[in-house]
Amino acid sequence: MSVKFYTRFVADLGTKGPSEYTGIVEIAGQDRLPSDPQRVALLIARDLDLEAEEVRVLQWSRLH
């Protein structure tokens, strides 16, 4: 199962610098949206092949 949510986050892309993303993210293997922003950052970072500390979640909400 997967969960889709609207998110806004900033990712530190190393030498390219920070990059902000706003849009819909789908995370496989989840049946509900985590309520903890650090958990959301970890899931996004995993999909982007980044460390959780390199992702700062600004906003997120589940899509129905």
Sequence and secondary structure as in RCSB ss.txt:
>XXXX:A:sequence
MSVKFYTRFVADLGTKGPSEYTGIVEIAGQDRLPSDPQRVALLIARDLDLEAEEVRVLQWSRLH
>XXXX:A:secstr
 EEEEEEEEEEE GGG EEEEEEEEEEET SS  S HHHHHHHHHHHHT  GGGEEEEEEEE  
